Amino acid sequence: VMDCDTTGIEPDFALVKFKKLAGGGYFKIINRAVPDALRALGYREADIAEIEAYAVGHGSMKQAPGINPGSLRAKGFSDDKIEAIEKGLKSAFDIKFVFNKWTLGEDFLTGTLKVPAEKLSDMSFELLPFLGFSKAEIEAANVHVCGAMTLEGAPHLKTEHYNVFDCANPCGRIGKRYLSVESHIRMMAAAQPFISGAISKTINMPNDATVEDCKSAYMLSWKLALKANALYRDGSKLSQPLNSALISDEDEEADDAIETLVAAPMAARAAQISEKIVERIVERIERKREREKMPDRRTGYIQKATVGGHKVYVHTGEYSDGRLGEIFIDMHKEGAAFRAMMNNFAIAVSLGLQYGVPLEEYVEAFTFTRFEPSGFV
């Protein structure tokens, strides 16, 4: 909004980000200070364009190594199917998300490419390995099309200039460099004497940060007399506004570690989880979550509100321990269709609550959504 490249006097979260659009969808952006920095370092415009394309991707497989129109034609792809793939690549996070039955059609996959019909409904099925492309070929094409999301390894960029573009987190799948947590804290400590209150800045820690790293960060903050320290470990929330990397699906070592963790006793499992702050699902529960029905006699309350001049009544039902278990929404003036829609929305939320969906998830999902009727509450 303010044409700023970072959110304040702090290092950037990542050079390339996926930004969520208010109307749905995402688009990929690179920090606009990158081209200016490269010019200041003496790089030519043609070199800058290639470096930027390396980071964000070309959005096309026409010149891609390994997987390109020529290699796809050799596998049986027609020109119209290649064109359909090209259209999908412009906004793709990963090329494997474009090679699917929705882009190519089930008839083409089963008829021309001889993909077994049962494979099309298998969520783990990937078309490119099935067609004989190696992991290295897929990764090389992916970097060309979707970008490396880092400047490490970019053409023409000198190694001694890498530190100019270091960020708060390792960038992309292949990025290794990042600014230390200590550098964030010492930067804040330099500014703290000139600020009466605490500094509103989040220190972004990499995905592999440990409990000890967090302890050390807070201890250093205390020693340097900071009034606050907000730590955030990349990927530790269900959703976050900016993502710097896509986690690879083929992390075999991590999968092996999960199997070992699941086989361990409960006490040992808890110790390992608390120590490593793992965020994967480490316990596989085979049975479905059962519905916790509401008691026949229940407590609750009625909340009256006015939204844009329309009266709204929210009725709640609670479990014996005070947890919310159901809601009913009544509109004073709206027509039958809208009132029925609100009633069914309330029923859907109530069923989710009774099947164990946390209330906070609904709040986070629907906060800042807007539709008529709307206005002051």
Secondary structure by P-SEA (a helix, b strand, c coil): ccccccccccccccccccccccccbbbbbcccaaaaaaaaacccaaaaaaaaaaacccccccccccccaaaaaaacccaaaaaaaaaaaccccccccccccccccaaaaaccccccccccccccccccccccccaaaaaaaaaaacccccccccccccccccccccccccccccccccccaaaaaaaaaaacccccccccccccccccccaaaaaaaaaaaaaacccbbbbbccccccccccccbbbbccaaaaaaaaaaaaaccaaaaaaaaaaacccccccccccccccccccccccbbbbbbbcccbbbbbbbbbcccccccbbbbbbccccaaaaaaaaaaaaaaaaaaaacccaaaaaaacccccccccccc
